[in-house]
Amino acid sequence: MLHAGRVRGKTIAVAAAALAAGLATGDAAGAEDGLVSELKLGVQYHDVGLFETPLEQGVDLNFEILFARIKPLAFVWSPRPHLGAHVNTSGDTSQLYFGLTWTFDVTDRFWVAFGGGGAVHNGKLSTRNGEDLQLGSAAQFRWTLEAGVTLTEHHRLSVMLDHVSNAGLARENVGLDTLGVRYGYRF
């Protein structure tokens, strides 16, 4: 019998892959008109424990779509909307996320980015044993920091730190951190 969390994790993976494939091939509405600015794929350590003791294991596969800059928000540095997923390879917490990303070129090759938004996950909200990650609520706030290099016009590599938490709005508020590398293809 399959564990419900594993089924939801596989569903998240399939949905993210289908969306990314449709946008990358131009099958989605608007993709050829500049709707998508970048696709990112990554491998990240799961629950690295920057703020709490690590309680989950494995590696996360990361998929992210960055859309075109929001021009009417030029007064706040024109962020790009993003949509993505972390799929945990050990059957622990996976997540779907969304939000805005701000990217700043430091030099011609080096850039930094930060983002904020929300996430939903398939992890445990609370447990009686205290040994499992307890995220407290299905909906989480999400923050990211990223630094990278532009290799060519279309290819980029980066290191990203990702943190999700309910910011104390639920009784349990352990949070989850991932850290890893990502490859980005810019259109």
N, C-alpha and C positions, 0 to 999 in steps of 0.2 A: 504494500500500500504506500502511495506517495505522500510525503509530508506536504501540507498545504503551502508552507513557505517556499518549498522547492518548485511547486507548480506555479506560484505567483512569480518567482524569480525567472523561470523559463518563459513565462508569458511576457514579462518585462523585456527580456532579451530579444524575443521574436518581434515584438512591437517596435523596439528601437532599431533593430536591423532592417525591418521592412521600411520604416520611415526614412532612414538614412539612404537605403538603396534607391528608393523612389525619387528622393531629392537629388541624389548624385547623378542619376541617369537622365534627369530632366522629365521624368514621368509625372512629377507633382506639379500642380498648377503654379506658374510663376517662376519656376526654377531657372528657366532660360532667360528670364527678364531681370536677373540679379537679385532674386529673393534670398538666395543662400549665398553668404560670403565665404564660409569656411566649414569644412568637415574635420572633426578631430577624432582620433582613435588613441586609446591609452591603456597602459597597464599600471595598476596602482596597488600598493600595500593597503590592505583593509584593516581598519581599527588600529592605527599606529599608536594611539594613546598619548597624544600631545597634552591633553587636558585631564584625562582619566586613565586608569589602568586598562590595558587592552583585554577584552573579553571574547572577541570573535577572531576568526582566522581567515586565511586565504588571501587570494588576489582578486581584485576587481578588474573586470574589463570595462573600459569607459568608452562611450560613444556620445558625441556631442555635435549638434548642428548650430552654427552661429548664423543668424540672419543678417540682412543688410542693416546698416546704421539707421537709427531713427532720426531723420533730419530735423523734424520739429523740436527735438530735444538738444539741439546744438548748444543751447545755453548751459547745458550740463554735460558737455563733451560728447554728444552723440553716441550713446551706448548701443550695443548690438543685442537684440534678444537672443536667448539661447534656449535649447531644449536638449536634454540628454538623459543618459542612464548609466548607473554603475551596476554591473551584474557580478555578484560574488560567486566565485568558482567553487566554494566549499559549502554552499547551501545556507550560508548565513545571510545577513541583511543585504538586500538589493534595493535600489531606489530609482525612481524617475524624478527628474528635476527640471526646473524652468527658471528664468529670470533675465537679468540684464548683465552684460559684460562691458567694462570700459577697458580699452587697450591704449597704451601710450608708448610711442617709439622713443627710446632713450637715445639710440644712435641709428644709423642706417640698418644695422643688423640686430641689435639688442632691443627687446621690448619687455614691458611688464603689463600685467592686467589684473584687475580685481573684479569680482562679480558678487551679486546678491540676488536672492530670490527665495523660492520654496522648493520643497521636495516631499514626496510621499514614498513610503517604504513598506516592505513586507516583514519587518523585524518584530520582535516582541515589545509590547508596550510596558508590561511589568511582569515580574516573576516572583515566586515565593522564596526561591533559593538564594537570591542575591548574587549568583554566579554568572548569570546571563546578562547581556546588554539589555538595558531597560530604557527605551526611548520615550516612553510616557505618552506619546500621541502619534497618530498615523501621519499627521502633517507636521513638517519641520521647517525651520528657517535654514537657509543655506548660504554660506559665504566661501569665497575662493580667493586665493592668491596664486599668481602664475608668473613665471619669468621664462623667457625663451629667446631663441636666436632664429633669424630668418636666413635660411640656407640659399634659397633662390626665390624668384618671384612667387612661386606657388607652394614651396615646401618650407615648413617650420618645425622646430623641435622645442619642447618646453618641459619644465618641471612644475607640477601643480599640487597645492595643498588645498584640501576640501574639508569643510566642517559643517555638519548639520546638528541642530539642537532645537528644542522647543522653547528655548530662552526662559525657562522657568515657568511657563504657562501651565504645565502639567506637574503632578506630584513627583513623577520620576523625570529626571533630566540629565541622563548620562552623556548624550551626544556621541557622535561618530566622526572620526577623522580618517581621511585617506591621503596618501602621498605617493606620487609616482611621476612617470614620464608620459608625454603625449606627442603624437605626430599630427600636424595640421596641414591640410591641403586647402590653399586659398584659391578662390575662383577669380 
